[in-house]
Amino acid sequence: VITCNALISAFEKGWEWARALALLEEMHCSGPAPSVVTYSAAISACEKGRQWEKALRVLGVMLMGSMQPHVVTYSAAISACEKCGQWQRALHLLGDLRRTELDPDRIAWSAAVSACEKGGEWATAAALLLRMRQASAAPDAVAYNAAVSACEKGR
């Protein structure tokens, strides 16, 4: 599994999302069984390749297999949606993450704010920034810049 995870991570860094997904599929068919790290790396590869639908499909397969995603997994899926302007899906994933026993990290929150910025949803971006602060996830420069940009676009 460790070797396969390293390969999928290398494919992600090389923008080879299709190869990452092919290896994940091969692991499903003939082993070794994918781990949470494997799925997270595959979703990140999809995010880098702007393949939000495929990222969500991988997350769905993971959930159907009764494997509990990590915060990193959700953050990668939210980022995949953000990169493609799928702000509603990003918010849905953030909501899913908040309903688990996991707490969204700064990356998940910031990606959701950025998704709203790309969608021109300034009010939602501002509300997320407030929720982020209430959840004790101190907003970073990415979140603030995205919220400001969303407000500029909303004028």
C-alpha positions in Angstrom: 0.0 0.0 0.0 2.8 2.4 0.8 4.4 2.1 -2.6 1.0 2.6 -4.3 0.3 5.6 -2.2 3.7 7.1 -3.1 2.9 6.5 -6.8 -0.5 8.1 -6.6 1.1 11.1 -4.8 3.7 11.3 -7.5 1.0 11.2 -10.2 -0.8 14.0 -8.3 2.4 16.2 -8.3 2.8 15.4 -12.0 -0.8 16.4 -12.9 -1.4 12.8 -13.9 -4.9 12.3 -12.4 -5.9 9.7 -14.9 -2.9 7.5 -14.0 -3.7 8.0 -10.3 -7.3 6.8 -10.8 -6.1 3.9 -12.9 -3.8 2.7 -10.1 -6.6 3.2 -7.6 -8.9 1.0 -9.8 -6.2 -1.6 -10.1 -5.9 -1.7 -6.3 -9.6 -2.3 -6.0 -9.4 -5.2 -8.5 -6.3 -7.0 -7.5 -5.0 -5.4 -4.3 -3.6 -4.2 -2.1 -6.7 -2.7 -0.5 -6.6 1.1 -0.7 -6.2 3.1 2.5 -7.6 6.5 3.5 -4.3 7.9 2.4 -4.7 6.3 -1.0 -8.1 7.8 -1.5 -7.0 11.2 -0.3 -4.1 11.2 -2.7 -6.3 10.2 -5.6 -8.8 13.0 -4.7 -5.9 15.4 -4.6 -4.8 14.3 -8.0 -8.3 14.9 -9.3 -8.2 18.4 -7.7 -4.9 19.2 -9.4 -6.4 18.1 -12.7 -9.6 20.1 -12.2 -11.7 16.9 -12.2 -14.2 17.7 -9.5 -16.7 15.0 -10.6 -14.1 12.3 -10.5 -12.9 13.6 -7.1 -16.5 13.3 -5.7 -16.8 9.9 -7.3 -13.7 8.7 -5.5 -15.1 10.1 -2.2 -18.4 8.3 -2.9 -16.6 5.0 -3.5 -14.7 5.5 -0.2 -17.9 6.2 1.7 -19.7 3.2 0.2 -16.9 1.0 1.3 -17.5 2.1 4.9 -14.1 3.8 5.1 -14.2 7.0 7.2 -12.5 9.9 5.3 -10.1 12.2 7.1 -10.3 16.0 7.2 -7.6 15.9 4.5 -9.8 13.8 2.3 -12.7 16.3 2.6 -10.4 19.3 2.2 -9.1 17.8 -1.1 -12.6 17.2 -2.4 -13.7 20.7 -1.4 -10.6 22.2 -3.1 -11.5 20.2 -6.3 -14.9 21.8 -6.3 -13.4 25.2 -5.6 -11.0 25.0 -8.5 -13.9 24.4 -10.9 -16.3 27.0 -9.5 -18.6 24.4 -7.9 -19.4 26.5 -4.8 -22.6 24.7 -3.9 -21.0 21.3 -4.0 -18.1 22.7 -1.9 -20.5 24.0 0.7 -22.3 20.6 0.7 -19.1 18.8 1.4 -18.2 21.3 4.1 -21.6 20.5 5.7 -20.9 16.8 5.4 -17.6 17.2 7.1 -19.2 19.3 9.9 -21.7 16.5 10.5 -19.0 13.9 11.1 -16.9 13.7 14.3 -14.2 15.6 12.5 -13.7 19.3 12.7 -13.0 21.2 9.4 -9.5 22.5 9.3 -8.4 25.9 8.0 -7.8 24.4 4.5 -11.4 23.1 4.2 -12.9 26.4 5.4 -10.6 28.5 3.1 -11.4 26.3 0.1 -15.1 26.7 0.7 -14.7 30.5 1.0 -12.6 30.5 -2.2 -15.3 28.5 -3.9 -17.9 31.1 -3.0 -15.6 33.8 -4.3 -15.3 32.1 -7.6 -19.1 31.8 -7.7 -19.6 35.4 -6.9 -21.3 34.5 -3.7 -20.1 37.4 -1.5 -22.7 37.0 1.2 -22.1 33.3 1.6 -18.3 33.9 1.6 -18.7 36.5 4.4 -21.0 34.2 6.4 -18.5 31.3 6.0 -15.7 33.6 7.3 -17.9 34.3 10.4 -18.7 30.6 10.9 -15.0 29.8 10.5 -14.2 32.2 13.4 -17.0 30.8 15.5 -15.6 27.3 14.9 -12.3 28.4 16.3 -10.6 27.9 12.9 -8.7 31.2 12.7 -9.1 32.5 9.1 -5.9 32.8 7.2 -4.9 35.2 4.4 -6.4 32.9 1.8 -9.8 33.0 3.4 -9.7 36.8 4.0 -8.5 37.5 0.5 -11.2 35.3 -1.0 -13.9 36.9 1.0 -12.7 40.4 0.1 -12.5 39.4 -3.6 -16.0 38.0 -3.4 -17.3 41.2 -2.0 -15.6 43.2 -4.7 -17.2 41.0 -7.4 -20.5 41.3 -5.7 -20.7 45.0 -6.2 
